[in-house]
Amino acid sequence: MPAVYVDRRDIRIEYAPGVLVLRGPDGPPQRIPLAQVDYLLTRSNLSIDTAVLTHLAEQGSAVLLMDGRAGNRVAYVDGYRHGSAARRIRQYRAHLDPAFRLRMSRLLMIGKLRSQHRLLREALPQRPDQRRNLLRGTQSLRAAMSSALRTDSIERLRGIEGAAAAAYFSAYAAILPPDCGFSGRNRRPPRDPVNAALSLGYSLLHADALRAIRLAGLDPMLGVYHDLAPGRDSLACDLTELHRAGVDRLVWRLFAERELRADQFESLNGAVLMKKAARGSFYPAYETWAAARRTALLQRALAYVKALPHGSDAADEGAPGPSEEPPCSP
């Protein structure tokens, strides 16, 4: 149980030795072994004992707080992580190297385009009626990959990504049920059920990427493809790009198999939101998909560490972990 999702009102989350206790207004309390919880996601009006936060932080687990209606991330809280300051110094130096950022951005974008291309190719035998749209999309993505290999600036790379995204989502729309009302990517707010599901999936993926980056001892604010911006975890945004097509595939499957339906969503002030039944289907499906993906995210974060120039952080490898105190602690 890497992640625990709490999406019910009036729940109280308490700590008892070795377990989390979820108490509701009706029914017996639910007890979850603390050691099995990698992170806790909450999305309702509930209360959490500070002892829960303390013990989760001590074992290196995180808490993701989301808005109950829109499902936007409000806060991400975790405990003491990798202690390698030398590793982050290497990261800061690398950020000032335009050639390094361009090289890593090219790899990132080609990886993203390749995963989108793979999704459309997988859809071909399942949706032969949309062969023309799917082939048009794959051709656009192949051309974008070729252009990305040759581009000499991140700004041009972003232009390539934008054109490829338009072609990709046009093909993606063709394989979704017509009653979904999806015609392309939109957000803030999402204006149809598919975009509402994609936004939630991307938010959960971003949290998983953020956790992997912190476990790897990196600064999540300092990306290579995404520029610095106040309040934005740019490196987590970078890492998320590589796995967005996995969320796209999951959302496609859920709507195609009618596990998600348009009548499980509602409109509020121009935004389309998931009802409780839709979230009840989405969370376990995401968790099943994410179980292996979290390992891949950590591996990619560690691969980024190895790619950093300016020597190594071997001198700092003995840094204290989540349960240890730094030597200078009073």
C-alpha positions in Angstrom: 0.0 0.0 0.0 2.5 2.7 -1.1 -0.2 5.4 -1.1 -3.3 5.9 1.1 -6.1 8.0 -0.4 -8.5 9.6 2.1 -11.4 11.2 0.2 -14.3 11.1 2.7 -15.6 13.9 4.9 -15.3 14.0 8.6 -12.6 11.5 8.9 -10.1 11.7 11.7 -6.6 10.3 11.1 -4.8 9.3 14.4 -1.6 7.5 15.3 -1.4 4.4 17.4 1.9 2.4 17.8 2.9 1.2 14.4 -0.4 2.1 12.7 -2.6 4.8 11.2 -6.1 4.8 12.5 -8.9 6.3 10.3 -12.1 7.0 12.2 -15.3 8.0 10.5 -18.8 9.0 11.7 -20.0 5.5 11.0 -18.5 2.0 11.0 -15.5 0.6 12.7 -12.1 2.4 12.5 -9.7 1.4 9.7 -6.2 0.5 10.8 -3.3 0.7 8.4 0.3 -0.4 9.2 2.4 2.7 9.2 5.4 1.0 7.6 3.3 0.3 4.5 2.5 3.9 3.8 4.8 5.8 1.4 2.5 8.8 1.3 -0.9 9.9 2.4 -3.2 11.9 0.1 -6.1 13.8 1.6 -8.9 15.5 -0.4 -11.7 16.2 2.1 -12.6 18.1 5.2 -10.9 16.0 7.8 -8.5 16.2 10.8 -5.0 14.8 11.2 -3.2 14.4 14.5 0.3 16.0 14.5 1.6 12.6 15.7 0.6 11.2 12.3 2.7 13.9 10.5 5.6 13.3 12.8 5.8 9.5 12.4 5.3 9.7 8.6 8.1 12.3 8.4 10.4 10.1 10.6 10.1 7.2 8.2 10.5 9.4 5.1 6.8 9.3 4.0 5.0 12.3 2.6 1.6 13.9 2.9 -0.1 15.4 -0.1 -3.0 17.9 0.6 -5.4 18.5 -2.2 -8.3 20.9 -2.6 -11.6 19.0 -2.0 -13.4 20.4 -5.1 -11.0 21.1 -7.8 -8.4 18.5 -6.8 -5.5 21.0 -7.0 -2.4 20.4 -5.0 -2.4 22.7 -1.9 0.7 21.4 -0.1 3.3 18.7 -0.2 4.9 17.8 3.2 7.6 15.3 3.8 10.4 14.7 6.4 14.1 14.8 6.4 15.5 13.5 3.1 18.8 12.9 1.4 21.5 15.0 3.1 23.9 15.6 0.3 24.5 19.3 0.0 27.4 18.6 -2.4 25.0 16.9 -4.8 22.8 20.0 -4.9 25.8 22.2 -5.4 26.6 20.2 -8.5 23.0 20.6 -9.6 23.1 24.4 -9.2 26.4 24.6 -11.2 24.9 22.4 -14.0 21.9 24.7 -14.2 24.2 27.6 -15.2 25.6 25.5 -18.1 23.5 26.2 -21.2 25.0 23.3 -23.1 24.1 20.8 -20.3 20.5 22.1 -20.1 20.0 21.9 -23.8 21.4 18.4 -24.0 19.2 17.2 -21.1 16.1 19.0 -22.5 16.6 17.3 -25.9 16.7 13.9 -24.2 13.7 14.7 -22.1 11.6 15.9 -25.0 12.5 13.0 -27.3 11.6 10.6 -24.5 8.2 12.3 -24.1 7.5 12.4 -27.8 8.5 8.7 -28.1 6.1 7.7 -25.4 3.3 9.6 -27.1 4.1 8.0 -30.4 4.0 4.5 -28.7 0.6 5.2 -27.3 -0.8 6.1 -30.7 0.8 3.1 -32.3 -0.7 0.8 -29.7 -4.1 2.3 -30.4 -4.0 1.5 -34.1 -5.1 -2.2 -33.9 -7.7 -1.4 -31.3 -9.2 1.5 -33.2 -8.8 0.7 -37.0 -11.7 3.0 -37.6 -9.4 5.9 -36.6 -6.4 4.8 -38.6 -6.1 8.0 -40.6 -6.2 10.2 -37.5 -3.7 8.0 -35.7 -1.3 7.8 -38.6 -1.4 11.5 -39.0 -0.5 11.9 -35.3 2.3 9.4 -35.4 3.8 11.1 -38.5 3.7 14.5 -36.7 5.4 13.0 -33.7 8.2 11.4 -35.7 8.8 14.7 -37.4 8.9 16.4 -34.1 11.5 13.9 -32.7 13.7 14.5 -35.8 13.4 18.3 -35.3 14.2 18.0 -31.5 17.4 16.2 -32.3 18.6 19.1 -34.4 17.4 22.1 -32.5 20.0 24.4 -31.0 17.9 26.1 -28.3 15.4 25.3 -25.6 13.0 28.0 -26.9 12.8 26.2 -30.3 12.4 22.9 -28.5 9.3 24.4 -26.7 7.9 25.4 -30.0 8.4 21.9 -31.4 6.7 20.5 -28.3 3.7 22.8 -28.7 3.1 21.8 -32.3 3.5 18.1 -31.5 1.1 18.4 -28.6 -1.6 19.8 -30.9 -1.2 16.9 -33.3 -1.0 14.3 -30.5 -4.2 15.4 -28.7 -6.1 15.6 -31.9 -5.3 11.9 -32.5 -5.9 11.1 -28.8 -9.4 12.7 -29.1 -10.3 10.4 -31.9 -9.9 7.3 -29.8 -12.1 8.5 -26.9 -15.8 7.9 -26.6 -17.7 10.8 -28.3 -19.8 11.5 -25.2 -16.6 12.6 -23.4 -16.7 15.9 -25.2 -12.9 15.9 -25.5 -11.5 18.0 -28.4 -8.0 18.9 -27.0 -6.1 19.6 -23.8 -7.4 22.4 -21.6 -6.9 23.1 -17.9 -7.3 25.7 -15.1 -10.1 24.8 -15.2 -10.7 21.6 -17.1 -13.8 21.9 -19.3 -14.7 18.3 -20.0 -14.5 15.0 -18.2 -11.3 13.7 -19.9 -9.4 16.9 -19.1 -10.6 16.7 -15.5 -9.2 13.1 -15.2 -6.0 14.0 -17.0 -5.5 17.0 -14.6 -5.9 14.8 -11.5 -3.6 12.1 -13.0 -0.9 14.7 -13.8 -1.2 16.1 -10.3 -0.7 12.7 -8.7 2.2 12.0 -11.1 3.8 15.3 -10.2 3.7 14.4 -6.5 5.3 11.0 -7.3 8.0 12.8 -9.3 8.6 15.3 -6.5 9.1 12.5 -4.0 11.6 10.7 -6.3 13.6 13.9 -6.8 13.8 14.5 -3.0 14.8 10.9 -2.4 17.6 11.4 -4.9 18.9 14.4 -3.0 18.1 17.0 -5.7 16.4 20.5 -5.5 13.0 20.1 -7.2 12.8 23.8 -8.0 15.7 23.7 -10.4 14.8 22.2 -13.7 16.5 22.0 -17.1 13.6 22.3 -19.6 11.2 24.2 -17.3 12.5 27.6 -16.3 12.7 28.9 -12.8 9.3 30.3 -11.6 8.1 31.2 -8.1 6.3 28.2 -6.4 7.0 25.8 -9.3 8.9 22.5 -8.8 10.5 22.8 -12.2 12.6 19.6 -12.0 9.5 17.7 -11.0 7.7 19.2 -14.0 10.6 18.0 -16.2 10.4 14.4 -14.8 6.7 14.4 -15.1 6.9 15.1 -18.9 8.5 11.7 -19.4 5.5 9.8 -18.0 2.5 11.9 -19.0 1.6 9.5 -21.8 1.2 6.8 -19.2 -1.5 8.8 -17.5 -3.0 9.5 -21.0 -3.1 5.7 -21.6 -4.7 5.1 -18.2 -7.4 7.7 -18.8 -8.2 6.4 -22.3 -8.6 2.9 -20.8 -10.9 4.0 -18.0 -13.2 5.8 -20.4 -13.1 3.1 -23.1 -14.0 0.4 -20.6 -16.7 2.7 -19.0 -15.1 2.7 -15.6 -15.3 6.4 -16.0 -18.4 7.9 -17.6 -19.4 11.5 -18.4 -22.3 11.3 -16.0 -19.8 10.9 -13.1 -18.7 14.5 -13.6 -20.3 17.8 -12.8 -19.9 21.4 -13.9 -19.3 24.2 -11.4 -18.5 27.8 -12.3 -17.1 26.7 -15.7 -15.0 23.9 -14.4 -15.8 20.2 -14.9 -15.1 18.2 -11.7 -15.0 14.6 -10.7 -17.8 13.3 -8.5 -17.1 10.9 -5.7 -17.9 7.8 -7.8 -15.4 8.9 -10.5 -12.7 9.5 -7.9 -13.5 6.1 -6.3 -12.7 4.5 -9.7 -9.7 6.6 -10.6 -7.6 6.4 -7.4 -7.2 2.6 -7.3 -6.6 2.5 -11.0 -3.9 5.2 -10.7 -2.3 3.3 -7.8 -2.1 0.1 -9.7 -0.5 1.9 -12.6 1.9 4.0 -10.4 3.2 1.1 -8.3 5.9 0.2 -10.9 6.2 3.8 -12.2 7.4 5.1 -8.9 10.5 2.9 -9.2 11.1 4.2 -12.7 10.8 7.8 -11.5 13.4 7.2 -8.8 15.7 5.5 -11.3 15.4 8.5 -13.7 16.1 10.9 -10.9 19.3 9.0 -9.9 20.3 8.8 -13.6 20.1 12.6 -13.6 22.4 12.7 -10.6 25.0 10.6 -12.5 24.7 12.9 -15.5 25.5 16.0 -13.5 29.0 17.4 -14.4 31.6 18.9 -12.0 32.8 15.9 -10.3 31.0 13.7 -7.7 29.4 14.1 -4.3 31.2 11.1 -2.9 32.5 13.1 0.0 28.9 13.6 1.2 27.6 10.1 0.5 27.6 9.4 4.3 25.0 12.1 4.9 22.4 11.2 7.5 19.1 9.7 6.3 15.6 10.4 7.4 15.9 8.8 10.9 19.3 10.3 11.7 20.2 13.7 13.2 22.9 15.8 11.6 26.1 15.8 13.7 25.6 19.5 14.6 22.1 19.0 16.1 21.9 20.4 19.6 
